[in-house]
Amino acid sequence: MVALDDMLVHDITDRARQIQFSRVLLTVLAGTFYALGWITARTFGVVWLALTWSAVAVKLGWQEGRKTAPKSR
């Protein structure tokens, strides 16, 4: 078992008293909004890439399909 001397206990107590609840709360809140924004940006980035990739694939397929020789009557 580790023995804590009085000096170490007082140092921990002093540092704990310096922590402000409002500042911690605001930091957690800001971090939550930051994470939400980051996740949203990543999600829309992936969705945008999927949509544009699909649109280009359809366009190229359309162009390739129009290259076939017309049927003779």
C-alpha positions in Angstrom: 0.0 0.0 0.0 1.3 3.5 -0.8 1.5 6.0 1.9 0.6 9.6 1.1 2.3 12.3 3.0 0.6 15.5 4.0 2.4 17.6 1.4 1.1 15.5 -1.4 -2.5 15.5 -0.1 -2.4 19.3 0.3 -1.1 19.6 -3.3 -3.9 17.4 -4.6 -6.5 19.4 -2.7 -5.2 22.7 -3.9 -5.2 21.6 -7.5 -8.7 20.1 -7.2 -10.0 23.4 -5.8 -8.7 25.3 -8.8 -10.9 23.3 -11.2 -14.0 25.3 -12.0 -17.2 23.4 -12.7 -18.5 25.9 -15.2 -15.3 25.8 -17.3 -15.3 22.0 -17.3 -19.0 22.0 -18.3 -18.4 24.5 -21.1 -15.4 22.4 -22.3 -17.5 19.3 -22.4 -20.3 21.1 -24.2 -18.0 22.6 -26.8 -16.3 19.2 -27.3 -19.7 17.7 -27.9 -20.7 20.3 -30.5 -17.3 20.0 -32.2 -17.6 16.2 -32.4 -21.2 16.5 -33.8 -20.0 18.9 -36.4 -17.0 16.7 -37.4 -19.2 13.6 -37.6 -21.8 15.5 -39.7 -19.1 16.8 -42.1 -17.7 13.3 -42.5 -21.1 11.8 -43.1 -22.1 14.4 -45.7 -18.7 14.0 -47.4 -19.2 10.3 -47.8 -22.8 10.8 -49.0 -21.7 13.5 -51.5 -19.0 11.2 -52.8 -21.5 8.3 -53.2 -24.0 10.5 -55.0 -21.5 12.1 -57.4 -19.9 8.7 -58.1 -23.3 7.2 -58.9 -24.2 10.1 -61.1 -21.0 9.8 -63.1 -21.5 6.0 -63.4 -25.0 6.5 -64.8 -23.8 9.2 -67.2 -20.9 7.0 -68.5 -23.3 4.0 -68.8 -25.8 6.2 -70.8 -23.0 7.4 -73.1 -21.7 3.9 -73.6 -25.2 2.6 -74.3 -25.8 5.2 -77.0 -22.7 4.1 -78.9 -24.3 0.8 -80.1 -25.0 0.6 -83.7 -28.7 1.3 -84.7 -30.8 -1.7 -85.8 -31.5 -1.9 -89.5 -35.1 -2.0 -90.6 
